[in-house]
Amino acid sequence: MRSADFFATHPVFTHEEYLQAHGDRRDRSSRTADSLLTRHAAAGKILHVRRGLYATVPAGATPDTFQVDPFLLATKLAPDAAVAFHAALQFRGKAYSVWHRFAVLTRSHLRALSFQGSEFVGVRPPRALDGLPDLGGGVVTEAHAGGTVRVTTFERTLVDLLDAPDLGGGWEEVWRSLEMVEYLDLVAVVAYALKLGSALTNARVGFFLEQHREALFVEEHHLKALRDQAPRQPRYLDRKREAGRLVKPWNLVVPERVLNRTWAEVA
């Protein structure tokens, strides 16, 4: 494949992808590919992001002004990389606030990357998912901006954010963002939550679903499955042990601002 044809269909790509596109011929060494890529970068046709990672500069744009799509970039940071947590909601237009920090779910050791005003941070899947394929499931590939993005589903994203709220910006940002999601496959939500094996996470998910029961069409059997695996003793909603009201049967001490969503009163 000619380099120009490859660039036309690969807005963000790795060194390995470029090498394979040329037939993976052994006579075309990695050194030769490096030479070609260096030449194209010097000509302003591609932009070097980091070692082994490049972005195609569209016709009419320049490397100095062209903004690489952050979701395409996040997906190429590791072989199994997936856009996750708050970034997954932002990808689908369901984040309450726009961030320039992108969580990248991966089992690889990923060095943090700062690029064009955005920060990309690797996050390992929960330990309960070790050994499971595709980061534990709930990851899909979607067409985007001339390429493809691997991203967690709404269902997995909801559970992941309630399991690790710090990666969503805290309870207000998590609540406001998740409330923008109009539909969920509740069977998938419950199944993934139970897979994590965390009683506290089950209670958080159950509490959120119960609080939004009518909007999300939550049925009793969805709640029961989570309730059966909720803590037997009272637990605080988060590690800060913020005072609040005990909500049964979830055995969660929930701060009043979350329980009553008081932030909505001053929005």
ChimeraX attribute file (.defattr): number of C-alpha atoms within 10 A of each C-alpha:
attribute: neighborCount
match mode: 1-to-1
recipient: residues
	/A:1	10
	/A:2	8
	/A:3	13
	/A:4	11
	/A:5	10
	/A:6	16
	/A:7	18
	/A:8	13
	/A:9	12
	/A:10	18
	/A:11	21
	/A:12	26
	/A:13	23
	/A:14	19
	/A:15	15
	/A:16	13
	/A:17	14
	/A:18	23
	/A:19	18
	/A:20	12
	/A:21	14
	/A:22	14
	/A:23	10
	/A:24	14
	/A:25	10
	/A:26	8
	/A:27	7
	/A:28	13
	/A:29	12
	/A:30	15
	/A:31	9
	/A:32	12
	/A:33	16
	/A:34	15
	/A:35	12
	/A:36	13
	/A:37	20
	/A:38	15
	/A:39	13
	/A:40	17
	/A:41	18
	/A:42	13
	/A:43	12
	/A:44	17
	/A:45	19
	/A:46	22
	/A:47	23
	/A:48	16
	/A:49	18
	/A:50	12
	/A:51	8
	/A:52	15
	/A:53	18
	/A:54	23
	/A:55	25
	/A:56	24
	/A:57	23
	/A:58	15
	/A:59	9
	/A:60	6
	/A:61	12
	/A:62	15
	/A:63	19
	/A:64	9
	/A:65	9
	/A:66	15
	/A:67	14
	/A:68	19
	/A:69	14
	/A:70	20
	/A:71	25
	/A:72	24
	/A:73	22
	/A:74	27
	/A:75	23
	/A:76	21
	/A:77	26
	/A:78	18
	/A:79	11
	/A:80	15
	/A:81	26
	/A:82	30
	/A:83	31
	/A:84	30
	/A:85	31
	/A:86	30
	/A:87	28
	/A:88	25
	/A:89	26
	/A:90	19
	/A:91	17
	/A:92	12
	/A:93	14
	/A:94	20
	/A:95	23
	/A:96	18
	/A:97	14
	/A:98	13
	/A:99	13
	/A:100	14
	/A:101	17
	/A:102	23
	/A:103	24
	/A:104	29
	/A:105	27
	/A:106	23
	/A:107	17
	/A:108	14
	/A:109	10
	/A:110	17
	/A:111	10
	/A:112	13
	/A:113	17
	/A:114	13
	/A:115	14
	/A:116	13
	/A:117	8
	/A:118	12
	/A:119	16
	/A:120	22
	/A:121	17
	/A:122	24
	/A:123	19
	/A:124	16
	/A:125	15
	/A:126	14
	/A:127	9
	/A:128	12
	/A:129	16
	/A:130	12
	/A:131	9
	/A:132	9
	/A:133	8
	/A:134	15
	/A:135	20
	/A:136	17
	/A:137	13
	/A:138	16
	/A:139	21
	/A:140	13
	/A:141	13
	/A:142	10
	/A:143	10
	/A:144	13
	/A:145	10
	/A:146	12
	/A:147	15
	/A:148	17
	/A:149	22
	/A:150	24
	/A:151	28
	/A:152	24
	/A:153	23
	/A:154	24
	/A:155	22
	/A:156	25
	/A:157	24
	/A:158	28
	/A:159	22
	/A:160	24
	/A:161	23
	/A:162	28
	/A:163	22
	/A:164	15
	/A:165	20
	/A:166	15
	/A:167	19
	/A:168	25
	/A:169	16
	/A:170	14
	/A:171	19
	/A:172	18
	/A:173	17
	/A:174	23
	/A:175	21
	/A:176	17
	/A:177	20
	/A:178	21
	/A:179	17
	/A:180	13
	/A:181	18
	/A:182	9
	/A:183	12
	/A:184	16
	/A:185	12
	/A:186	17
	/A:187	13
	/A:188	15
	/A:189	23
	/A:190	21
	/A:191	15
	/A:192	20
	/A:193	27
	/A:194	18
	/A:195	13
	/A:196	19
	/A:197	15
	/A:198	16
	/A:199	20
	/A:200	23
	/A:201	24
	/A:202	29
	/A:203	29
	/A:204	24
	/A:205	26
	/A:206	27
	/A:207	23
	/A:208	18
	/A:209	20
	/A:210	18
	/A:211	14
	/A:212	13
	/A:213	15
	/A:214	10
	/A:215	13
	/A:216	17
	/A:217	13
	/A:218	19
	/A:219	13
	/A:220	10
	/A:221	10
	/A:222	17
	/A:223	21
	/A:224	13
	/A:225	15
	/A:226	22
	/A:227	21
	/A:228	14
	/A:229	19
	/A:230	25
	/A:231	18
	/A:232	13
	/A:233	8
	/A:234	16
	/A:235	20
	/A:236	18
	/A:237	23
	/A:238	20
	/A:239	7
	/A:240	7
	/A:241	12
	/A:242	13
	/A:243	12
	/A:244	16
	/A:245	14
	/A:246	16
	/A:247	15
	/A:248	12
	/A:249	15
	/A:250	26
	/A:251	22
	/A:252	23
	/A:253	20
	/A:254	22
	/A:255	19
	/A:256	13
	/A:257	13
	/A:258	15
	/A:259	15
	/A:260	12
	/A:261	14
	/A:262	12
	/A:263	11
	/A:264	10
	/A:265	7
	/A:266	5
	/A:267	5
